[in-house]
Amino acid sequence: MKYSDRIRPISYLKAHAADIVRDLRRRREPFIITQNGEARLVVQDVESYEQTQETLALLKILALGNRQIEQGLVHPVREALREVRKRRAGS
């Protein structure tokens, strides 16, 4: 994706909001909105935003898992299953 084609001033957003919404839904590529020549915000469709949030959540889970592995806070599967079976048998 080439972001330079998707940069618009805030005045364009104000004047063409409906067109931008249609474009976002069709292309699923965000717009970068500038104010006084500086990038100020990113506008994207809801589906893309939700997908990004889900991806970030998964990456956080992976990072947490990696951290737990590095800290030695993991157990072999056989050991974990043995412990679960032991708890279930005692209930």
C-alpha positions in Angstrom: 0.0 0.0 0.0 1.3 3.4 -0.9 0.3 5.8 1.8 1.4 8.9 -0.1 -1.7 8.4 -2.3 -3.9 8.4 0.8 -2.9 11.7 2.4 -5.5 14.4 2.5 -5.8 17.8 4.3 -8.5 18.1 6.9 -10.4 20.5 4.6 -10.8 17.6 2.1 -12.2 15.4 5.0 -14.8 18.1 5.8 -15.8 18.6 2.2 -15.8 15.0 1.1 -16.8 12.9 4.2 -19.3 10.8 2.3 -16.9 10.0 -0.5 -14.2 9.1 2.0 -16.5 6.7 3.8 -17.4 5.0 0.5 -13.8 4.7 -0.4 -12.8 3.4 3.0 -15.4 0.7 2.8 -14.5 -0.3 -0.8 -10.7 -0.2 -0.6 -10.2 -0.9 3.1 -7.1 1.3 3.1 -6.8 4.2 5.6 -6.5 7.9 4.9 -3.9 10.0 6.6 -5.4 13.4 7.5 -3.1 16.4 7.8 -3.6 19.7 9.6 -1.3 22.6 8.9 0.8 20.3 6.7 1.4 17.7 9.5 -0.1 14.3 9.8 -2.6 14.4 12.6 -4.8 11.3 12.3 -5.6 8.1 10.5 -9.1 7.4 9.3 -10.1 3.8 8.5 -13.1 1.6 8.2 -14.5 -0.3 11.2 -13.8 -3.7 9.9 -10.1 -2.9 9.3 -9.9 -1.3 12.8 -11.4 -4.4 14.4 -9.0 -6.7 12.5 -6.1 -4.6 13.6 -7.2 -4.7 17.2 -7.6 -8.5 17.1 -4.1 -8.8 15.6 -2.7 -6.7 18.3 -4.4 -8.8 21.0 -2.9 -12.0 19.5 0.5 -10.4 19.3 0.2 -9.4 23.0 -0.7 -13.0 23.9 2.3 -14.3 21.9 4.6 -11.8 23.6 3.3 -12.8 27.0 3.9 -16.5 26.2 7.4 -15.8 25.0 8.1 -13.9 28.2 6.8 -16.8 30.3 9.0 -19.2 28.4 12.0 -17.0 29.0 11.2 -16.8 32.7 10.8 -20.5 33.0 7.2 -20.3 33.9 6.2 -23.3 31.7 5.8 -27.0 32.3 6.0 -29.9 29.9 2.7 -31.0 28.5 2.9 -34.4 30.1 3.5 -32.9 33.5 0.6 -30.4 33.1 -1.8 -33.2 32.0 -0.7 -35.4 34.9 -1.4 -32.5 37.3 -4.9 -31.9 35.7 -5.8 -35.6 35.9 -4.6 -35.7 39.5 -6.8 -32.7 40.4 -9.9 -34.2 38.6 -9.4 -37.5 40.4 -9.3 -35.8 43.8 -12.6 -33.9 43.2 
